[in-house]
Amino acid sequence: MNPRFAGRYRLLKALGRGGMGEVFLALDLTTGTECALKRLKPRGSFDLPDLRREFDALTRVRHPAVVAALELGLDEVGAPFYTMEYVPGRTADAALARGDWAAAHGLEALHPAGVVHGDLKPSNLLVIPGPAPGARPAAVRMLDFGLAALFGADNVGHHGTPGFAAPEVVRGEAASPASDLYGLGSTLYALAAGRQPFGEGRPSSVLRRQRAGPLPARLLEEAGAPPALTRLILRMLSPEIDERPRDAHEVRRELERIHPAAARPLAERMQAELVLGREREIARLAAEGPAAASRARVTVLRGEPGAGKSALLSTLAARAALAGKGVVMLSCAGDAASGILALARRLAVEAGSGTGGAAPTEAVREMLACETDTLSEKDV
């Protein structure tokens, strides 16, 4: 395994392989943090500015029920790759996390942000185990939201996973919030009944069964699913869009009524809305911050604990990275030395991997001069 990838990452170990490519645990050498890096299989031509614009929308979503998308880049041969938050856990295929329906919370955050998951299924749910064997999972988070449409077959014509994709998507129509609800219904059915709702086989055979009419409730009932949950899942699996629940909010409210223990704490809902409800601040920072700067720039955010500074900085950093700018985020809360050490680590990595032959000490001196030349303070 190549110890260094795309200049700034060290690949530590392989995590898995899927239809779009390979996933690795990687170390971001500029920040010293671990991330999951997905190398995509070579496909047809793509428009990089369009790809970055679409990926930018994904990086704005920060929510406890989703695994955050971080950065998009090109490898040494020009193939795209992306990074996401690394969260140790197991897919729902292995864990079968019955009764934990966090994906509904995630969709409730994605859809208002204009993002459709597009390929919701058990293997795209990551289960973080609880503190003891047999305990309720500590969390369930969605993976790869919005990425199927971006990186599926030549970026067009992605028809989802047979049995989980809605009939209209299989026919070639664009994925939508309604098709995400269908995918969630298929996922809930599979987790509750222990088998896919429409069986397996050739995509055409699966689609024929999807169109055949209402699913029998027998398997869900035999698996012990509450009657209200059975009714909800069968509504979500209707082949007709207007017969499905209205939106993810309705699904979440109904699931919380069926399983009160799954209700999300108010503090989590407020945290999830910090970025989605602060478009004005994000636009201001994007216009004046690192992504728009022609030279190095420092942006300082000040605010009370819990005000959303980290979420705003993460969004700003992702936009700057998509614009091809290097970014380092520092926190000096309670210990200024930790922030200085992080900056020193970043500068050392940059000085050693792209200074055009300049001596590292001289490169660091130039970077420090730029970093301290323009200081912009924003109160949040």
C-alpha positions as CSV (number, residue, x, y, z in Angstrom):
1,M,0.0,0.0,0.0
2,N,1.4,3.4,-1.0
3,P,2.1,5.2,2.3
4,R,1.3,8.6,0.8
5,F,-1.7,9.5,-1.4
6,A,-2.5,12.7,-3.3
7,G,0.2,14.5,-1.4
8,R,-1.5,14.9,2.0
9,Y,-2.9,11.5,3.0
10,R,-1.3,8.3,4.3
11,L,-3.4,5.2,3.7
12,L,-3.4,3.1,6.9
13,K,-5.5,0.1,6.0
14,A,-8.3,-1.1,3.7
15,L,-11.8,-0.8,5.1
16,G,-13.8,-2.3,2.3
17,R,-14.7,-2.5,-1.3
18,G,-18.0,-1.7,-3.1
19,G,-19.5,-1.0,-6.4
20,M,-18.0,2.5,-6.7
21,G,-14.5,1.8,-5.4
22,E,-12.3,1.0,-2.4
23,V,-12.5,2.6,1.1
24,F,-9.4,3.1,3.2
25,L,-8.7,4.4,6.7
26,A,-6.4,7.3,6.0
27,L,-4.4,9.9,8.0
28,D,-4.7,13.5,6.9
29,L,-1.1,14.7,7.3
30,T,-2.2,18.3,7.4
31,T,-4.4,18.0,10.4
32,G,-3.2,14.8,12.1
33,T,-6.7,13.4,12.1
34,E,-8.0,10.1,10.6
35,C,-10.7,10.0,7.9
36,A,-12.3,7.4,5.6
37,L,-11.0,7.9,2.0
38,K,-12.8,6.4,-1.0
39,R,-10.9,5.8,-4.2
40,L,-13.3,5.7,-7.1
41,K,-13.1,3.3,-9.9
42,P,-12.0,4.9,-13.2
43,R,-15.1,5.8,-15.2
44,G,-16.1,8.1,-18.1
45,S,-15.4,11.7,-18.4
46,F,-16.7,14.2,-15.9
47,D,-16.9,17.9,-15.4
48,L,-14.7,18.7,-12.3
49,P,-16.3,22.2,-11.6
50,D,-19.8,20.6,-11.7
51,L,-18.6,17.7,-9.5
52,R,-17.2,20.1,-6.9
53,R,-20.3,22.2,-6.9
54,E,-22.5,19.2,-6.3
55,F,-20.1,17.8,-3.6
56,D,-20.1,21.2,-1.9
57,A,-23.8,20.8,-1.2
58,L,-23.1,17.5,0.6
59,T,-20.4,19.0,2.8
60,R,-22.9,21.5,4.3
61,V,-24.9,18.8,6.0
62,R,-23.8,18.2,9.6
63,H,-26.1,16.0,11.6
64,P,-25.7,13.4,14.4
65,A,-27.3,10.7,12.1
66,V,-25.1,11.2,9.1
67,V,-21.4,10.5,8.4
68,A,-20.1,13.9,7.2
69,A,-18.6,14.3,3.7
70,L,-15.3,16.2,4.0
71,E,-13.3,16.8,0.8
72,L,-13.2,16.0,-2.9
73,G,-9.9,15.6,-4.8
74,L,-8.1,14.0,-7.7
75,D,-5.4,11.4,-7.4
76,E,-2.1,11.2,-9.3
77,V,-3.9,9.9,-12.4
78,G,-6.7,12.3,-12.3
79,A,-9.4,10.0,-10.9
80,P,-11.7,11.6,-8.2
81,F,-11.7,10.5,-4.6
82,Y,-13.4,11.9,-1.6
83,T,-13.0,11.8,2.2
84,M,-15.5,11.5,4.9
85,E,-15.6,11.4,8.7
86,Y,-14.2,8.1,10.0
87,V,-16.6,6.4,12.4
88,P,-15.7,2.9,13.6
89,G,-18.7,0.6,13.5
90,R,-20.5,-2.2,11.6
91,T,-23.1,-2.0,8.8
92,A,-26.7,-2.8,9.6
93,D,-26.3,-5.9,7.4
94,A,-24.2,-7.4,10.3
95,A,-25.8,-5.7,13.3
96,L,-29.5,-5.8,12.4
97,A,-30.2,-2.9,14.7
98,R,-33.9,-3.4,15.2
99,G,-35.7,-0.6,16.8
100,D,-33.1,2.1,16.1
101,W,-34.5,4.2,13.2
102,A,-31.9,7.0,13.1
103,A,-32.0,7.1,9.3
104,A,-35.3,9.0,9.5
105,H,-33.6,11.7,11.4
106,G,-30.9,11.9,8.8
107,L,-33.3,12.2,5.9
108,E,-35.1,15.0,7.8
109,A,-31.9,16.9,7.8
110,L,-30.8,16.1,4.2
111,H,-34.0,16.9,2.3
112,P,-34.4,20.5,3.5
113,A,-30.8,21.1,2.5
114,G,-31.6,20.0,-1.1
115,V,-29.8,16.7,-0.7
116,V,-31.2,13.3,-1.7
117,H,-29.5,10.1,-0.4
118,G,-30.3,8.2,-3.6
119,D,-29.2,4.7,-2.4
120,L,-30.5,4.0,1.0
121,K,-30.1,0.4,2.1
122,P,-28.9,-1.5,5.2
123,S,-25.2,-1.5,4.1
124,N,-25.3,2.3,4.1
125,L,-26.3,2.4,7.7
126,L,-23.3,2.3,10.2
127,V,-24.1,1.0,13.6
128,I,-21.9,2.1,16.5
129,P,-22.1,-0.7,19.2
130,G,-23.3,0.1,22.7
131,P,-21.2,-0.1,25.8
132,A,-22.0,-3.8,26.5
133,P,-22.8,-6.9,24.4
134,G,-26.5,-6.9,23.6
135,A,-27.0,-3.3,24.6
136,R,-28.8,-0.8,22.4
137,P,-26.5,0.7,19.7
138,A,-24.8,3.9,20.8
139,A,-25.7,5.4,17.4
140,V,-26.8,4.7,13.9
141,R,-25.5,6.9,11.1
142,M,-26.0,7.1,7.3
143,L,-23.2,6.7,4.9
144,D,-22.7,7.9,1.3
145,F,-25.6,10.3,1.1
146,G,-26.0,11.9,-2.2
147,L,-22.9,10.2,-3.7
148,A,-24.7,7.6,-5.9
149,A,-25.9,10.3,-8.3
150,L,-22.4,11.9,-8.4
151,F,-20.2,8.9,-8.8
152,G,-22.6,6.2,-10.1
153,A,-22.2,4.8,-13.6
154,D,-20.5,7.7,-15.5
155,N,-22.5,10.0,-13.2
156,V,-25.7,9.4,-15.1
157,G,-28.3,6.7,-15.2
158,H,-27.7,5.4,-11.7
159,H,-30.8,3.2,-10.9
160,G,-30.0,2.4,-7.3
161,T,-29.9,-1.0,-5.6
162,P,-32.5,-3.6,-6.8
163,G,-35.1,-4.1,-4.1
164,F,-34.3,-0.9,-2.3
165,A,-34.6,1.6,-5.1
166,A,-38.1,3.0,-5.8
167,P,-39.8,1.8,-8.9
168,E,-39.7,5.2,-10.5
169,V,-35.9,5.4,-10.0
170,V,-35.4,1.9,-11.5
171,R,-37.4,3.2,-14.6
172,G,-34.8,6.0,-15.0
173,E,-36.4,8.9,-13.2
174,A,-34.3,11.1,-10.9
175,A,-34.1,10.2,-7.2
176,S,-36.2,12.3,-4.9
177,P,-37.2,12.7,-1.3
178,A,-40.1,10.3,-2.0
179,S,-37.7,7.7,-3.4
180,D,-35.6,8.0,-0.3
181,L,-38.7,7.3,1.8
182,Y,-39.2,4.1,-0.3
183,G,-35.6,3.1,0.3
184,L,-36.0,3.7,4.0
185,G,-39.1,1.6,4.0
186,S,-37.3,-1.3,2.2
187,T,-34.5,-0.9,4.8
188,L,-36.8,-1.0,7.7
189,Y,-38.6,-4.0,6.3
190,A,-35.2,-5.9,5.8
191,L,-34.1,-5.1,9.3
192,A,-37.4,-6.0,10.9
193,A,-38.2,-9.1,8.8
194,G,-34.7,-10.4,8.2
195,R,-35.0,-10.5,4.5
196,Q,-35.4,-8.1,1.5
197,P,-39.0,-7.1,0.9
198,F,-39.0,-8.2,-2.8
199,G,-36.5,-11.0,-2.6
200,E,-33.4,-11.2,-4.8
201,G,-32.7,-12.0,-8.4
202,R,-32.4,-10.2,-11.7
203,P,-33.3,-6.5,-11.4
204,S,-36.2,-7.0,-13.9
205,S,-37.7,-9.7,-11.7
206,V,-37.4,-7.6,-8.6
207,L,-39.0,-4.6,-10.3
208,R,-41.9,-6.9,-11.5
209,R,-42.5,-7.9,-7.9
210,Q,-42.3,-4.2,-6.8
211,R,-45.0,-3.3,-9.3
212,A,-47.2,-6.3,-8.4
213,G,-49.1,-4.6,-5.6
214,P,-49.1,-4.3,-1.8
215,L,-46.7,-6.5,0.1
216,P,-48.2,-9.0,2.5
217,A,-47.8,-8.1,6.2
218,R,-47.2,-11.7,7.3
219,L,-43.4,-11.6,7.5
220,L,-43.4,-8.4,9.5
221,E,-46.0,-9.7,11.8
222,E,-44.2,-13.0,12.3
223,A,-41.0,-11.1,13.1
224,G,-42.9,-9.3,15.9
225,A,-43.1,-5.8,14.3
226,P,-45.8,-3.7,16.0
227,P,-49.0,-3.3,13.8
228,A,-48.4,0.5,13.5
229,L,-44.9,-0.1,12.3
230,T,-46.1,-2.7,9.8
231,R,-48.7,-0.2,8.4
232,L,-46.1,2.6,8.1
233,I,-43.5,0.4,6.3
234,L,-46.1,-0.8,3.8
235,R,-47.2,2.8,3.1
236,M,-43.5,3.7,2.5
237,L,-43.3,0.8,0.0
238,S,-46.2,1.9,-2.1
239,P,-45.3,1.9,-5.8
240,E,-47.3,5.2,-6.1
241,I,-45.5,8.3,-4.8
242,D,-48.7,10.0,-3.6
243,E,-49.6,7.0,-1.4
244,R,-46.3,7.2,0.6
245,P,-45.9,9.4,3.7
246,R,-45.7,13.1,2.9
247,D,-42.1,13.6,4.0
248,A,-39.3,12.4,6.4
249,H,-40.7,14.6,9.2
250,E,-44.0,12.6,9.1
251,V,-42.0,9.3,9.1
252,R,-39.9,10.4,12.0
253,R,-42.8,11.6,14.1
254,E,-44.7,8.3,13.5
255,L,-41.6,6.2,14.3
256,E,-41.1,8.1,17.6
257,R,-44.7,7.5,18.4
258,I,-44.3,3.8,17.8
259,H,-40.9,3.6,19.6
260,P,-40.8,6.5,22.1
261,A,-37.3,5.4,23.3
262,A,-35.9,6.3,19.8
263,A,-37.0,9.9,20.1
264,R,-34.0,12.2,19.6
265,P,-33.1,14.6,22.4
266,L,-33.9,18.3,21.8
267,A,-30.3,19.2,22.1
268,E,-29.4,17.0,19.1
269,R,-32.1,18.5,17.0
270,M,-30.9,22.0,17.8
271,Q,-27.2,21.1,17.0
272,A,-28.3,19.6,13.7
273,E,-30.0,22.9,12.7
274,L,-27.0,25.1,13.5
275,V,-25.6,24.9,10.0
276,L,-28.8,24.5,8.0
277,G,-30.3,27.6,9.6
278,R,-27.2,29.9,9.2
279,E,-26.9,30.4,5.5
280,R,-26.3,34.2,6.0
281,E,-23.2,33.6,8.2
282,I,-21.9,30.9,5.9
283,A,-22.3,33.1,2.8
284,R,-20.5,36.0,4.6
285,L,-17.6,33.7,5.7
286,A,-17.4,32.1,2.2
287,A,-17.2,35.6,0.6
288,E,-14.4,36.9,2.9
289,G,-12.7,33.7,4.1
290,P,-10.1,31.3,2.8
291,A,-12.1,30.0,-0.2
292,A,-12.2,33.6,-1.7
293,A,-8.8,34.7,-0.6
294,S,-6.0,35.1,-3.2
295,R,-3.4,34.6,-0.5
296,A,-3.3,33.0,3.0
297,R,-5.9,34.3,5.4
298,V,-6.8,33.8,9.0
299,T,-10.5,33.8,10.0
300,V,-11.3,33.9,13.7
301,L,-14.7,32.8,15.1
302,R,-15.7,33.8,18.6
303,G,-18.8,32.7,20.4
304,E,-20.2,30.9,23.4
305,P,-19.7,27.2,23.8
306,G,-22.4,25.3,21.8
307,A,-23.0,28.3,19.5
308,G,-22.0,26.3,16.4
309,K,-18.5,27.5,15.8
310,S,-17.1,24.1,14.9
311,A,-20.0,23.3,12.5
312,L,-19.5,26.7,10.7
313,L,-15.8,26.2,10.5
314,S,-16.2,22.7,9.1
315,T,-18.5,24.1,6.3
316,L,-16.1,26.9,5.6
317,A,-13.1,24.5,5.5
318,A,-14.9,22.2,3.1
319,R,-15.7,25.0,0.7
320,A,-12.1,26.2,0.8
321,A,-10.8,22.7,0.1
322,L,-13.2,22.4,-2.9
323,A,-11.8,25.6,-4.2
324,G,-8.3,24.1,-4.1
325,K,-7.1,25.9,-1.0
326,G,-5.4,24.3,2.0
327,V,-7.1,24.7,5.3
328,V,-6.2,24.1,8.9
329,M,-8.7,24.6,11.8
330,L,-7.5,25.5,15.2
331,S,-9.2,25.7,18.6
332,C,-7.7,27.6,21.5
333,A,-10.4,27.0,24.0
334,G,-8.7,26.7,27.3
335,D,-5.2,25.9,25.9
336,A,-3.7,28.1,23.3
337,A,-0.7,25.8,23.0
338,S,-2.7,23.1,21.4
339,G,-3.7,25.5,18.6
340,I,-0.1,26.6,18.0
341,L,1.0,22.9,17.9
342,A,-1.6,22.1,15.3
343,L,-0.5,25.1,13.2
344,A,3.1,24.0,13.5
345,R,2.2,20.5,12.4
346,R,0.4,21.8,9.3
347,L,3.2,24.1,8.3
348,A,5.8,21.4,8.7
349,V,3.8,19.0,6.4
350,E,3.3,21.8,3.8
351,A,7.0,22.8,3.9
352,G,8.1,19.2,3.3
353,S,5.7,18.4,0.4
354,G,5.3,21.1,-2.1
355,T,7.5,24.1,-1.6
356,G,9.1,24.0,-5.0
357,G,12.6,23.2,-3.6
358,A,12.7,25.9,-1.0
359,A,14.3,25.1,2.3
360,P,11.7,24.0,4.9
361,T,12.7,26.8,7.3
362,E,12.3,29.4,4.6
363,A,9.0,28.0,3.5
364,V,7.6,28.1,7.0
365,R,8.8,31.7,7.4
366,E,6.9,32.7,4.3
367,M,3.7,30.9,5.4
368,L,3.8,32.5,8.8
369,A,4.1,35.9,7.2
370,C,1.1,35.3,5.0
371,E,-0.9,33.7,7.8
372,T,-0.5,36.7,10.1
373,D,-0.8,39.3,7.3
374,T,-4.6,39.5,7.1
375,L,-6.8,38.8,10.1
376,S,-10.5,38.8,9.8
377,E,-12.7,38.5,13.0
378,K,-16.3,37.3,12.9
379,D,-18.5,37.1,16.0
380,V,-21.0,34.3,16.0
